[in-house]
Amino acid sequence: MKLPRRLAPRRLPASRCVCWIAAACVLSGAAAHAAAPASELAAAQSAVDQMPPSATLRKIAENGTIVLGVRESSVPFSYLDRQQQPTGYSHEIALRVVDEIKKRLKLPNLAVKNVLVTSANRISFVVNNQVDLECGSTAHIAERDALVAFSNSFFQYGIRMAVKRKSGIKDYEDLAGKTVSTTAGTSDERLLRQMSLDKKLDLRIISARDHAEGFQALKTDRAVAFVMDDPLLYGKIAQEGAARRDYGVTGVPLAFETYGCMMRKGDPVFKRLVDDVIATMQRSGEAARLYDKWFMQPIPPDGINLQFPLSPEMKALFANPNDRTLD
């Protein structure tokens, strides 16, 4: 099946301290810190030598740096603030993993390098050793297990659509023959195309570079709906300020999925470390407090509040941490 041409990437303002190279961007950031002293690197090498083999931890120890994959506009999970530095619910989880790595490797000055990834390239960046850990808004679906490893899930959600309330659209059958947007390289795009075929809806699908571009298509009436993970839909709508009342999230979920952190396959020691951090956060109540901070309180940069309460499914996940897929 021939896919429609994706929307051209937007030009970034010159004031941004980011540089796109092959659809990626390396953010130096205040959080990157100076390189660790030689004495710390030697201690890290000694520490990793005493652990079960882990290619990822050895790479981190040798370089004195961990490379995190971050997103530009996955509000409130992983996105850039006004200083073009990564922030968000998922990013805080990644930083908790970094703290644990610092302890295990005895590297208090471990540097953090942030690499901006997109829905289309995030998996290849992990596979090709360009990113050590990606904690953003990546769905853990079974077909991806052949390429990468996933941590314990940190979020569960449904795939729905944002529409303008005045459109009268309630469910997917109302989209027949119309133009809708989604984000390229996502499971949402695949499910949307399959549904269009199965239900003979003849949808015209805009595959946007990122979530901001996908929502912009709805906002400017180039699409009548933006299909995406429901927390991301609430995040984009909340960014509209007073105009948020013009939009709604609707539709029976196309599927239910979970988010997890991505890492390279074949490194059970590193996966166990990441899993343990997430499980500890969930069982201790730290994850619930972090959820309240990012989904029920005003968040940067504009003080928006998603007003997206913790669901029964999320409470069950926190009580029983696991890395199972839902598809």
C-alpha positions, 0 to 999 in steps of 0.5 A: 500500500502506498503511503501518503507523503508526510508533511514537510518538517517545520523550520525551527527558529534560529533562536532555538539551541537545537540543530536538526541532523537526520531528523534528530537533535542533540541538546547539550543542556544545563543538565548535561554537566561537565565530563566526569573526572578520570578518577570517577571513570576509573571507579566506574570501570571497577564497579561495572567489572564487578557486575554481571555483564551489561554492554549498556552499563559498560558503554556508559562507564567508559564514556562517562555519559548516558544518552537519553532520547527525548521528544519535542512535543509529547506533552506532558510526557517528554517535551521541550520547555522555553529554554529548549530543555527536556521536561515531563512525566516520562523524562523525570522517570528517565532521570530517576534511572540516571540517579540509580546508574550514578549510584551503581557505577559510583559516577556522581558526575555522570553526564547526560546527553539529550538527543531529540528523537521523533516517532519515525526514528526513535526505534532506529536510534536505540537499535543503532546505539545513538540512544541508551534509553528513550523514555517518552511516549512510545507504545510497547506493542508486541511487534516492536519486541523483535527490535528493542527491549521495553521496561516495565510500563509506566502508563496505560491509555486508549487511542481516541481522537480530538475533534472540534465540538462544532463538527458534531463528530462522535465516532469513527464512522462519522469520519467516512470520506474525510481527512484526518491527521495522526503522527507518522511512525506510531501504532496509531497510524497503523491502526487508523489505516487498518480501520479505514480499510476494514470499515471502508471509510476511505479516509484521507490520512495526514501523517504528521512529523510530530504531535504538534503538527498533527494537532495543528492540522485539526486546528487549521481545519486541514483535518476534521480529527487528530487520532492519537493516544488520549493523554496526548490529546488532552495535552494538546487541547490543554495548550489551547488555553481559553480555546480548549473548550472548542475541542473534545476527545471522543470515539470508542478507543481503537486499542488500549496500549501502554508506554514503556522506556525503550533500550537495546535488546540483549541486555537483561542487567540494564533492563532489570535496573530500569524495571526496578526503578519504575517498580519501586516508584510505583509501589512506593507511591512516588509514581502516583505523586509524579502523576498528580504533578504532571496530570492534575497540576499546572505544568510548564511552560504556560501553567496548563492543567490537563485535569486527567485523573489517575484511572483504575487501570493505572492504579492497577498497574502501579500495584502490579508493575509489569512489562506486558503488552496489551495487543 
